[in-house]
């Protein structure tokens, strides 16, 4: 079964014919909200709003372990994350969608593993060379192509701590590091999915130029982000119908 984790701008999924909602408790605490089960274009899926249905959970306080555990416990095998990002690379203009293939993690202080160390269990190191599941990435890209989207087929997602936006110097450093886009929620989500054996990929939606990328005198306007987000999420919904079908 496919799960969709909706990010900022996608706290609900119009077009989803809801059959039930379920509050799932996990050994790691409560997920961001109830899991919503339903049919998308006739295909059964589960939807979860990463920041809660009222968008009240900031990126650094999302219980990523509980979210993915809850989905896994409901027999989810594939996860599509919708993530809003700021564009660093010139190709990542606001309004553009991308299917990143790499991650650089700048977060700190988040719970990053299900492994319980200190109780005698041996230390394990999961391979994370390719953070995203290729099968899910291909499915997303096929859906984007079907919808006529001029998307970017790859890219490095730099995950920052938030909730603040970055300084111009931080974005310049991220560009030197090879990051093409910046967001706040990609990690540890992608790694936890890997630990659980979930086939996980993200569709990133650029909703603004990252700090200093457009015109260094300009600051990032929340209103502008909201407007781009509203416009782009209409398109994302169409892509999701396609992903559910494929
Ligand atoms: N920075 C970090 N996260 C974001 C941004 C940004 O500019 N835009 C959307 N998510």
py3Dmol code that shows the C-alpha trace and the ligand (Angstrom):
import py3Dmol

protein = """\
ATOM      1  CA  UNK A   1       0.000   0.000   0.000  1.00  0.00           C
ATOM      2  CA  UNK A   2       1.050   3.566  -0.779  1.00  0.00           C
ATOM      3  CA  UNK A   3       1.270   6.312   1.825  1.00  0.00           C
ATOM      4  CA  UNK A   4       1.448  10.003   1.037  1.00  0.00           C
ATOM      5  CA  UNK A   5       3.003  12.323   3.593  1.00  0.00           C
ATOM      6  CA  UNK A   6       1.810  15.830   2.867  1.00  0.00           C
ATOM      7  CA  UNK A   7       3.974  18.772   3.830  1.00  0.00           C
ATOM      8  CA  UNK A   8       3.293  22.502   4.081  1.00  0.00           C
ATOM      9  CA  UNK A   9       0.412  23.459   1.804  1.00  0.00           C
ATOM     10  CA  UNK A  10      -0.881  19.910   1.684  1.00  0.00           C
ATOM     11  CA  UNK A  11      -2.508  19.231   5.027  1.00  0.00           C
ATOM     12  CA  UNK A  12      -5.494  17.700   3.268  1.00  0.00           C
ATOM     13  CA  UNK A  13      -5.947  15.783   0.087  1.00  0.00           C
ATOM     14  CA  UNK A  14      -9.022  16.854  -1.858  1.00  0.00           C
ATOM     15  CA  UNK A  15     -10.006  14.067  -4.232  1.00  0.00           C
ATOM     16  CA  UNK A  16      -9.347  11.468  -1.556  1.00  0.00           C
ATOM     17  CA  UNK A  17     -12.532   9.525  -0.835  1.00  0.00           C
ATOM     18  CA  UNK A  18     -12.014   8.916   2.863  1.00  0.00           C
ATOM     19  CA  UNK A  19     -13.058   5.562   4.261  1.00  0.00           C
ATOM     20  CA  UNK A  20     -11.718   5.896   7.818  1.00  0.00           C
ATOM     21  CA  UNK A  21      -9.350   7.753  10.082  1.00  0.00           C
ATOM     22  CA  UNK A  22      -7.231   5.945  12.595  1.00  0.00           C
ATOM     23  CA  UNK A  23      -5.244   7.243  15.549  1.00  0.00           C
ATOM     24  CA  UNK A  24      -2.225   4.943  15.758  1.00  0.00           C
ATOM     25  CA  UNK A  25      -0.139   4.818  18.923  1.00  0.00           C
ATOM     26  CA  UNK A  26       3.509   3.825  18.550  1.00  0.00           C
ATOM     27  CA  UNK A  27       6.345   2.949  20.939  1.00  0.00           C
ATOM     28  CA  UNK A  28       7.802   6.332  19.898  1.00  0.00           C
ATOM     29  CA  UNK A  29       4.766   8.415  20.776  1.00  0.00           C
ATOM     30  CA  UNK A  30       2.004   9.857  18.644  1.00  0.00           C
ATOM     31  CA  UNK A  31       2.254  10.614  14.933  1.00  0.00           C
ATOM     32  CA  UNK A  32       1.496  14.151  13.700  1.00  0.00           C
ATOM     33  CA  UNK A  33      -2.161  13.204  13.328  1.00  0.00           C
ATOM     34  CA  UNK A  34      -4.575  10.388  12.578  1.00  0.00           C
ATOM     35  CA  UNK A  35      -3.854   8.325   9.489  1.00  0.00           C
ATOM     36  CA  UNK A  36      -6.469   8.952   6.801  1.00  0.00           C
ATOM     37  CA  UNK A  37      -7.365   5.899   4.725  1.00  0.00           C
ATOM     38  CA  UNK A  38      -9.181   6.300   1.440  1.00  0.00           C
ATOM     39  CA  UNK A  39      -9.332   5.885  -2.299  1.00  0.00           C
ATOM     40  CA  UNK A  40      -7.447   8.126  -4.667  1.00  0.00           C
ATOM     41  CA  UNK A  41      -8.694   7.568  -8.202  1.00  0.00           C
ATOM     42  CA  UNK A  42      -9.965   4.162  -7.050  1.00  0.00           C
ATOM     43  CA  UNK A  43      -6.687   3.099  -5.436  1.00  0.00           C
ATOM     44  CA  UNK A  44      -6.343   2.570  -1.694  1.00  0.00           C
ATOM     45  CA  UNK A  45      -3.860   4.905  -0.037  1.00  0.00           C
ATOM     46  CA  UNK A  46      -3.055   6.333   3.402  1.00  0.00           C
ATOM     47  CA  UNK A  47      -2.515  10.027   3.929  1.00  0.00           C
ATOM     48  CA  UNK A  48      -0.692  11.719   6.795  1.00  0.00           C
ATOM     49  CA  UNK A  49      -0.194  15.459   7.274  1.00  0.00           C
ATOM     50  CA  UNK A  50       3.420  15.816   8.419  1.00  0.00           C
ATOM     51  CA  UNK A  51       2.772  19.037  10.324  1.00  0.00           C
ATOM     52  CA  UNK A  52      -0.646  17.943  11.633  1.00  0.00           C
ATOM     53  CA  UNK A  53      -3.994  18.657   9.995  1.00  0.00           C
ATOM     54  CA  UNK A  54      -3.995  22.210  11.306  1.00  0.00           C
ATOM     55  CA  UNK A  55      -0.320  22.749  10.405  1.00  0.00           C
ATOM     56  CA  UNK A  56       0.715  23.149  14.035  1.00  0.00           C
ATOM     57  CA  UNK A  57       3.853  20.957  14.300  1.00  0.00           C
ATOM     58  CA  UNK A  58       7.082  22.733  13.257  1.00  0.00           C
ATOM     59  CA  UNK A  59       9.696  20.772  11.254  1.00  0.00           C
ATOM     60  CA  UNK A  60      12.143  20.269  14.144  1.00  0.00           C
ATOM     61  CA  UNK A  61       9.377  18.908  16.407  1.00  0.00           C
ATOM     62  CA  UNK A  62       7.761  16.480  13.964  1.00  0.00           C
ATOM     63  CA  UNK A  63       7.794  12.979  15.460  1.00  0.00           C
ATOM     64  CA  UNK A  64       9.337  11.367  12.367  1.00  0.00           C
ATOM     65  CA  UNK A  65       9.826   8.027  14.111  1.00  0.00           C
ATOM     66  CA  UNK A  66       6.172   7.800  15.129  1.00  0.00           C
ATOM     67  CA  UNK A  67       4.950   8.905  11.685  1.00  0.00           C
ATOM     68  CA  UNK A  68       6.862   6.234   9.770  1.00  0.00           C
ATOM     69  CA  UNK A  69       6.322   3.551  12.396  1.00  0.00           C
ATOM     70  CA  UNK A  70       2.552   4.132  12.258  1.00  0.00           C
ATOM     71  CA  UNK A  71       2.538   3.805   8.458  1.00  0.00           C
ATOM     72  CA  UNK A  72       4.714   0.696   8.547  1.00  0.00           C
ATOM     73  CA  UNK A  73       2.427  -0.857  11.177  1.00  0.00           C
ATOM     74  CA  UNK A  74      -0.518  -0.337   8.786  1.00  0.00           C
ATOM     75  CA  UNK A  75       1.149  -2.449   6.093  1.00  0.00           C
ATOM     76  CA  UNK A  76       2.396   0.493   4.058  1.00  0.00           C
ATOM     77  CA  UNK A  77       5.218  -0.520   1.707  1.00  0.00           C
ATOM     78  CA  UNK A  78       5.707   2.637  -0.377  1.00  0.00           C
ATOM     79  CA  UNK A  79       5.902   6.223   0.811  1.00  0.00           C
ATOM     80  CA  UNK A  80       5.724   9.402  -1.213  1.00  0.00           C
ATOM     81  CA  UNK A  81       6.742  12.533   0.630  1.00  0.00           C
ATOM     82  CA  UNK A  82       5.639  15.928  -0.596  1.00  0.00           C
ATOM     83  CA  UNK A  83       8.177  18.493   0.505  1.00  0.00           C
ATOM     84  CA  UNK A  84       8.251  22.229  -0.094  1.00  0.00           C
ATOM     85  CA  UNK A  85      11.732  23.621  -0.675  1.00  0.00           C
ATOM     86  CA  UNK A  86      13.593  26.812  -1.447  1.00  0.00           C
ATOM     87  CA  UNK A  87      15.459  26.796  -4.764  1.00  0.00           C
ATOM     88  CA  UNK A  88      19.261  27.043  -4.631  1.00  0.00           C
ATOM     89  CA  UNK A  89      20.226  25.831  -8.128  1.00  0.00           C
ATOM     90  CA  UNK A  90      19.084  28.113 -10.981  1.00  0.00           C
ATOM     91  CA  UNK A  91      16.914  25.223 -12.286  1.00  0.00           C
ATOM     92  CA  UNK A  92      14.915  25.204  -9.044  1.00  0.00           C
ATOM     93  CA  UNK A  93      12.834  28.312  -9.683  1.00  0.00           C
ATOM     94  CA  UNK A  94       9.661  28.780  -7.622  1.00  0.00           C
ATOM     95  CA  UNK A  95       6.866  26.691  -9.105  1.00  0.00           C
ATOM     96  CA  UNK A  96       9.169  23.889 -10.236  1.00  0.00           C
ATOM     97  CA  UNK A  97       8.868  20.295  -9.052  1.00  0.00           C
ATOM     98  CA  UNK A  98      11.813  17.928  -8.588  1.00  0.00           C
ATOM     99  CA  UNK A  99      12.501  14.334  -7.603  1.00  0.00           C
ATOM    100  CA  UNK A 100      15.741  14.611  -5.598  1.00  0.00           C
ATOM    101  CA  UNK A 101      18.205  11.721  -5.621  1.00  0.00           C
ATOM    102  CA  UNK A 102      20.595  12.829  -2.867  1.00  0.00           C
ATOM    103  CA  UNK A 103      20.544  14.429   0.570  1.00  0.00           C
ATOM    104  CA  UNK A 104      22.893  16.475   2.722  1.00  0.00           C
ATOM    105  CA  UNK A 105      21.750  16.529   6.348  1.00  0.00           C
ATOM    106  CA  UNK A 106      22.358  19.708   8.368  1.00  0.00           C
ATOM    107  CA  UNK A 107      19.851  18.944  11.122  1.00  0.00           C
ATOM    108  CA  UNK A 108      20.728  18.330  14.754  1.00  0.00           C
ATOM    109  CA  UNK A 109      19.052  17.049  17.872  1.00  0.00           C
ATOM    110  CA  UNK A 110      16.421  14.968  16.055  1.00  0.00           C
ATOM    111  CA  UNK A 111      15.750  11.308  16.822  1.00  0.00           C
ATOM    112  CA  UNK A 112      17.485   9.682  13.876  1.00  0.00           C
ATOM    113  CA  UNK A 113      17.175   5.924  14.407  1.00  0.00           C
ATOM    114  CA  UNK A 114      14.958   3.143  15.711  1.00  0.00           C
ATOM    115  CA  UNK A 115      18.010   1.332  17.051  1.00  0.00           C
ATOM    116  CA  UNK A 116      18.156   1.261  20.840  1.00  0.00           C
ATOM    117  CA  UNK A 117      21.759   1.514  21.913  1.00  0.00           C
ATOM    118  CA  UNK A 118      22.918   0.816  25.430  1.00  0.00           C
ATOM    119  CA  UNK A 119      20.906  -2.365  26.007  1.00  0.00           C
ATOM    120  CA  UNK A 120      23.527  -4.743  24.658  1.00  0.00           C
ATOM    121  CA  UNK A 121      22.318  -4.691  21.021  1.00  0.00           C
ATOM    122  CA  UNK A 122      25.203  -4.512  18.558  1.00  0.00           C
ATOM    123  CA  UNK A 123      25.693  -1.200  16.759  1.00  0.00           C
ATOM    124  CA  UNK A 124      24.433  -1.321  13.157  1.00  0.00           C
ATOM    125  CA  UNK A 125      25.189   0.990  10.248  1.00  0.00           C
ATOM    126  CA  UNK A 126      22.608   0.947   7.433  1.00  0.00           C
ATOM    127  CA  UNK A 127      23.788   1.760   3.953  1.00  0.00           C
ATOM    128  CA  UNK A 128      22.515   5.193   2.893  1.00  0.00           C
ATOM    129  CA  UNK A 129      24.540   5.748  -0.284  1.00  0.00           C
ATOM    130  CA  UNK A 130      21.287   6.204  -2.214  1.00  0.00           C
ATOM    131  CA  UNK A 131      18.839   7.699   0.272  1.00  0.00           C
ATOM    132  CA  UNK A 132      15.764   7.385  -1.937  1.00  0.00           C
ATOM    133  CA  UNK A 133      14.113   4.258  -3.337  1.00  0.00           C
ATOM    134  CA  UNK A 134      14.656   4.120  -7.081  1.00  0.00           C
ATOM    135  CA  UNK A 135      11.389   2.295  -7.800  1.00  0.00           C
ATOM    136  CA  UNK A 136       9.388   5.069  -6.105  1.00  0.00           C
ATOM    137  CA  UNK A 137      11.446   7.789  -7.779  1.00  0.00           C
ATOM    138  CA  UNK A 138      10.760   6.268 -11.207  1.00  0.00           C
ATOM    139  CA  UNK A 139       7.055   6.055 -10.422  1.00  0.00           C
ATOM    140  CA  UNK A 140       6.988   9.736  -9.406  1.00  0.00           C
ATOM    141  CA  UNK A 141       8.863  10.798 -12.514  1.00  0.00           C
ATOM    142  CA  UNK A 142       6.518   8.792 -14.748  1.00  0.00           C
ATOM    143  CA  UNK A 143       3.549  10.498 -13.061  1.00  0.00           C
ATOM    144  CA  UNK A 144       5.129  13.948 -13.452  1.00  0.00           C
ATOM    145  CA  UNK A 145       5.770  13.261 -17.143  1.00  0.00           C
ATOM    146  CA  UNK A 146       2.192  12.025 -17.589  1.00  0.00           C
ATOM    147  CA  UNK A 147       0.963  15.319 -16.127  1.00  0.00           C
ATOM    148  CA  UNK A 148       3.139  17.313 -18.526  1.00  0.00           C
ATOM    149  CA  UNK A 149       5.270  18.738 -15.707  1.00  0.00           C
ATOM    150  CA  UNK A 150       8.617  20.306 -16.583  1.00  0.00           C
ATOM    151  CA  UNK A 151      10.270  18.724 -13.538  1.00  0.00           C
ATOM    152  CA  UNK A 152      13.892  18.262 -12.463  1.00  0.00           C
ATOM    153  CA  UNK A 153      14.835  14.565 -12.502  1.00  0.00           C
ATOM    154  CA  UNK A 154      17.292  14.574  -9.602  1.00  0.00           C
ATOM    155  CA  UNK A 155      19.087  16.975  -7.324  1.00  0.00           C
ATOM    156  CA  UNK A 156      20.566  17.270  -3.873  1.00  0.00           C
ATOM    157  CA  UNK A 157      18.143  18.096  -1.064  1.00  0.00           C
ATOM    158  CA  UNK A 158      19.838  19.948   1.795  1.00  0.00           C
ATOM    159  CA  UNK A 159      17.904  19.463   5.003  1.00  0.00           C
ATOM    160  CA  UNK A 160      18.202  22.263   7.550  1.00  0.00           C
ATOM    161  CA  UNK A 161      16.946  22.424  11.106  1.00  0.00           C
ATOM    162  CA  UNK A 162      14.478  25.301  10.838  1.00  0.00           C
ATOM    163  CA  UNK A 163      12.088  26.642  11.750  1.00  0.00           C
ATOM    164  CA  UNK A 164      13.902  29.786  10.693  1.00  0.00           C
ATOM    165  CA  UNK A 165      14.931  30.365   7.095  1.00  0.00           C
ATOM    166  CA  UNK A 166      18.643  30.555   6.216  1.00  0.00           C
ATOM    167  CA  UNK A 167      21.108  33.407   5.912  1.00  0.00           C
ATOM    168  CA  UNK A 168      22.558  34.283   2.509  1.00  0.00           C
ATOM    169  CA  UNK A 169      25.961  32.933   3.647  1.00  0.00           C
ATOM    170  CA  UNK A 170      24.395  29.643   4.732  1.00  0.00           C
ATOM    171  CA  UNK A 171      22.780  29.208   1.330  1.00  0.00           C
ATOM    172  CA  UNK A 172      26.095  30.044  -0.376  1.00  0.00           C
ATOM    173  CA  UNK A 173      27.757  27.354   1.720  1.00  0.00           C
ATOM    174  CA  UNK A 174      25.016  24.889   0.814  1.00  0.00           C
ATOM    175  CA  UNK A 175      25.511  25.719  -2.882  1.00  0.00           C
ATOM    176  CA  UNK A 176      29.246  25.001  -2.475  1.00  0.00           C
ATOM    177  CA  UNK A 177      28.303  21.727  -0.802  1.00  0.00           C
ATOM    178  CA  UNK A 178      26.358  20.820  -3.927  1.00  0.00           C
ATOM    179  CA  UNK A 179      22.824  21.351  -2.602  1.00  0.00           C
ATOM    180  CA  UNK A 180      20.224  22.210  -5.243  1.00  0.00           C
ATOM    181  CA  UNK A 181      17.315  22.825  -2.876  1.00  0.00           C
ATOM    182  CA  UNK A 182      16.747  23.444   0.822  1.00  0.00           C
ATOM    183  CA  UNK A 183      13.999  22.095   3.038  1.00  0.00           C
ATOM    184  CA  UNK A 184      13.435  21.256   6.690  1.00  0.00           C
ATOM    185  CA  UNK A 185      11.822  17.819   6.802  1.00  0.00           C
ATOM    186  CA  UNK A 186      13.696  15.406   4.519  1.00  0.00           C
ATOM    187  CA  UNK A 187      15.768  14.070   7.411  1.00  0.00           C
ATOM    188  CA  UNK A 188      15.588  11.915   9.391  1.00  0.00           C
ATOM    189  CA  UNK A 189      12.422  10.898   7.495  1.00  0.00           C
ATOM    190  CA  UNK A 190      14.287   9.326   4.563  1.00  0.00           C
ATOM    191  CA  UNK A 191      16.660   7.402   6.803  1.00  0.00           C
ATOM    192  CA  UNK A 192      13.960   6.105   9.140  1.00  0.00           C
ATOM    193  CA  UNK A 193      12.064   4.852   6.079  1.00  0.00           C
ATOM    194  CA  UNK A 194      15.235   3.025   5.062  1.00  0.00           C
ATOM    195  CA  UNK A 195      15.548   1.412   8.488  1.00  0.00           C
ATOM    196  CA  UNK A 196      11.968   0.156   8.201  1.00  0.00           C
ATOM    197  CA  UNK A 197      12.537  -1.148   4.662  1.00  0.00           C
ATOM    198  CA  UNK A 198       9.983   1.261   3.158  1.00  0.00           C
ATOM    199  CA  UNK A 199      10.353   2.284  -0.494  1.00  0.00           C
ATOM    200  CA  UNK A 200      10.509   6.057   0.018  1.00  0.00           C
ATOM    201  CA  UNK A 201      10.907   9.002  -2.369  1.00  0.00           C
ATOM    202  CA  UNK A 202      10.091  12.698  -2.322  1.00  0.00           C
ATOM    203  CA  UNK A 203       8.566  15.137  -4.750  1.00  0.00           C
ATOM    204  CA  UNK A 204      10.015  18.529  -3.873  1.00  0.00           C
ATOM    205  CA  UNK A 205       8.091  21.673  -4.749  1.00  0.00           C
ATOM    206  CA  UNK A 206      10.094  24.885  -4.959  1.00  0.00           C
ATOM    207  CA  UNK A 207       8.012  27.641  -3.361  1.00  0.00           C
ATOM    208  CA  UNK A 208      10.660  30.400  -3.153  1.00  0.00           C
ATOM    209  CA  UNK A 209      14.222  31.233  -4.094  1.00  0.00           C
ATOM    210  CA  UNK A 210      16.457  30.347  -1.146  1.00  0.00           C
ATOM    211  CA  UNK A 211      17.933  33.289   0.785  1.00  0.00           C
ATOM    212  CA  UNK A 212      19.936  35.634  -1.440  1.00  0.00           C
ATOM    213  CA  UNK A 213      19.479  33.520  -4.578  1.00  0.00           C
ATOM    214  CA  UNK A 214      17.274  35.916  -6.499  1.00  0.00           C
ATOM    215  CA  UNK A 215      18.324  39.385  -5.503  1.00  0.00           C
ATOM    216  CA  UNK A 216      20.401  39.652  -2.366  1.00  0.00           C
ATOM    217  CA  UNK A 217      18.562  42.830  -1.339  1.00  0.00           C
ATOM    218  CA  UNK A 218      15.277  40.921  -1.234  1.00  0.00           C
ATOM    219  CA  UNK A 219      14.016  39.085   1.797  1.00  0.00           C
ATOM    220  CA  UNK A 220      11.708  36.102   1.540  1.00  0.00           C
ATOM    221  CA  UNK A 221       8.054  37.023   1.785  1.00  0.00           C
ATOM    222  CA  UNK A 222       5.705  34.648   3.552  1.00  0.00           C
ATOM    223  CA  UNK A 223       2.794  35.903   1.431  1.00  0.00           C
ATOM    224  CA  UNK A 224       4.662  35.102  -1.750  1.00  0.00           C
ATOM    225  CA  UNK A 225       5.481  31.600  -0.484  1.00  0.00           C
ATOM    226  CA  UNK A 226       1.800  31.049   0.365  1.00  0.00           C
ATOM    227  CA  UNK A 227       0.690  32.166  -3.100  1.00  0.00           C
ATOM    228  CA  UNK A 228       3.214  29.920  -4.886  1.00  0.00           C
ATOM    229  CA  UNK A 229       2.316  27.060  -2.578  1.00  0.00           C
ATOM    230  CA  UNK A 230      -1.419  27.322  -3.312  1.00  0.00           C
ATOM    231  CA  UNK A 231      -0.769  27.355  -7.049  1.00  0.00           C
ATOM    232  CA  UNK A 232       1.734  24.491  -6.995  1.00  0.00           C
ATOM    233  CA  UNK A 233      -0.312  22.206  -4.727  1.00  0.00           C
ATOM    234  CA  UNK A 234      -3.114  22.111  -7.318  1.00  0.00           C
ATOM    235  CA  UNK A 235      -0.598  20.594  -9.712  1.00  0.00           C
ATOM    236  CA  UNK A 236       0.805  18.281  -7.027  1.00  0.00           C
ATOM    237  CA  UNK A 237      -2.681  16.882  -6.433  1.00  0.00           C
ATOM    238  CA  UNK A 238      -2.921  15.920 -10.110  1.00  0.00           C
ATOM    239  CA  UNK A 239       0.483  14.258  -9.920  1.00  0.00           C
ATOM    240  CA  UNK A 240      -0.619  12.292  -6.850  1.00  0.00           C
ATOM    241  CA  UNK A 241      -3.629  10.895  -8.743  1.00  0.00           C
ATOM    242  CA  UNK A 242      -1.213   9.704 -11.360  1.00  0.00           C
ATOM    243  CA  UNK A 243       1.191   8.186  -8.820  1.00  0.00           C
ATOM    244  CA  UNK A 244      -1.691   6.297  -7.161  1.00  0.00           C
ATOM    245  CA  UNK A 245      -2.705   4.853 -10.537  1.00  0.00           C
ATOM    246  CA  UNK A 246       0.800   3.800 -11.659  1.00  0.00           C
TER     247      UNK A 246
END
"""
ligand_1 = """\
10
LIG
N 14.454 27.188 3.323
C 14.182 26.076 4.041
N 13.065 25.394 3.905
C 12.166 25.823 3.005
C 12.387 26.963 2.229
C 13.593 27.691 2.400
O 13.860 28.714 1.744
N 11.296 27.121 1.433
C 10.454 26.099 1.734
N 10.973 25.298 2.672
"""
view = py3Dmol.view(width=600, height=400)
view.addModel(protein, "pdb")
view.setStyle({"model": 0}, {"cartoon": {"style": "trace"}})
view.addModel(ligand_1, "xyz")
view.setStyle({"model": 1}, {"stick": {}})
view.zoomTo()
view.show()
